[in-house]
Amino acid sequence: MLEGNWQSCREEDGSYTERVYDGTLPGAGKFELHMGPNHEFAFFRGIQEEHRDHASANNLLKPYTVDVTGNVGRQTWRVAGLRLDVSLAGGSRTDCESWWVQLGRADTTSSY
């Protein structure tokens, strides 16, 4: 459903960038996947214009911050019938975190 590389880079004000992916899946409905800032991730049911706090109870990803130790970070979540895998992928810029992100159905043997 979603697979690729994403970077969270430091802006001039010192904050890191965030990307929000809106999606719809049969059986799962509408959702938002928040990538960043830095090594934070969030998954919310429904889509809304206002930004959502990643620490809120509505974020289905627990924990929502990926532990990064010695330039290694990896996390897998299973939520709403989906599986989200993220891995810190390195990169050439010291002011960015580069992540490999894969989002798909949790059970690939079932048809929907």
Secondary structure, 3 states (H helix, E strand, C coil): CEEEEEEEEECCCCCECCEEEEEEECCCEEEEEEECCCCEEEEEECCCCCCCCCCCCCCCCCCCECCEECCEEEEEEEECCEEEEEEEEECCCCCEEEEEEEEEECCCCCCC
